[in-house]
Amino acid sequence: MKTFKTKKGSTTWVRVSRDYPCPICGKADWCAFNMQQTKAVCMRQIDHSLPSFMGGTLYTLTGGAKVDFSHLEVSEGEKLAPAYILHKVYSLVIATFGLTKEHIVHLKAERGLTAEQIALRGYASATKATHSRQVAKIERDEDGKIVSIKTIWEDLFEKNGLSRDAWVGVPGFSYDEQMQTPCFNAAFGILIPCRNDWGQIVGMQVRLDDSEIKTYATIDKEFESTYRVGVKKAEDGFNYRVYTKENFEVVCEGTTTEHEVFFDNGFSFKIKTGPKYVFVSSSGKTRGTSAKSVPHFAFPDNVLAQAKFDEQGKSRVYLMGKVDKVIVTEGLLKGDIIASVAPTSRLAPLGSVLVVAMAGVSSWKPVADKIIKYKFEEAYLAFDQDFVENDSVFDRLDDMVHYLTFDKGLVSSVLTWETGKGLDDFLLSEASETETIKIKSYTKD
């Protein structure tokens, strides 16, 4: 069971899961409820007549059977380390893991970045091979069985002016009790640094390799007690197998290219895929630390190149004084790409553009507060173009415009384009040479 607390709160919140779905929308991700099960935060069913909390709607729960959590272990984990420690430790992780050829090809060919930009922004690879680079020594018994492992981290931290336990409070790090050594673990994919307003790396996100993206099926409640469905991604669609829940007998199996499959008896299931981007976290592990979703500051190449840090990891250059305008988008890697491409694109007239990226649209409020803190007079909002059809995304865009403009007095300029879902897709497309970006500005007057 994964739990967390808000920055200034004392309430323990439970993240929803397939075992404990959201009591409002019934989904197994994104939402949360408190340990007492008297409140729930739903990110999908937004009700503007109720209080807003953590980017969703705060509902009061009344009646109904409650889950007994008394037998479950609740782990809050280690307190997040200071920004300068996070930056120094993550920088050492990046240097140790490096970047595989496959991931370099992806960043160049599919994301439009140059080798220089890739190196500047500090991407790394999390694979089985790169994880093994943290192993300093392995001891085996006479039968070849591993009896102990020592990782490089404690000695490496000490060599670089940090304490030997600098890993404590850094998401991704935990302590292997059996081997008696600290370890860093991340899902396999491209490690993307999350930088704060000083350019320090304060978190890591993973762009999962295709083989790591989970695929699963959801079943109508009418048949939940009768069937189970296993789904695996295939080259030409999805392989599925339907079992009876009682004795696990195979009822049928096949391959489909559709995301919803129907049968003559009325049974159906939907095929869904898990998130492509996840934060590096060691929540629930021994001495592990939960990841914190914070705004990512993607500075222009020429500005980020000026970032300097002392031996402790503290910033020595005020980067925010070197930008003119701000664009808001969703997705850390997307923010990096826009920041790198903007100076030679249709966005060039904006000058030195900072891109502030949020992990998800529900995290718009911390981004808006940063924009206000740095006294930008106008914010360019570049949400993915599915906001036209996706009510949840549209509502978050509307919330941000209302807050920035009608509550705080800034100009909110919403960007739209024809080609590509994200602004990065548009800027990298051939269509960007002929098509224009439309801007709809909102003012308080």
Secondary structure by P-SEA (a helix, b strand, c coil): cbbbbcccccbbbbbbccccccccccccccccccccccbbbbcccccccccccccbbbbbbccccccccccbbbbbccccccaaaaaaaaaaaaaaacccaaaaaaacccccccaaaaaaabbbbbcccccccccccccccccccccccccccaaaaaaaccccccccccccccccccccbbbbbbcccbbbbbbcccccccccccccccccccccccccccccccbbbbbbbccccbbbbbbccccccccccccccccccccccccbbbbbbccccccccccccccbbbbbbcbbbbccaaaaaaccccccccccccccccccbbbbbccaaaaaaaaaaccccccccccbbbbbbbccccaaaaaaaaaaaacccbbbbbccccccccaaaaaaaaaaaaaaccccbbbbbbbbbcccccaaaaaaccccccbbbbbbbbccc
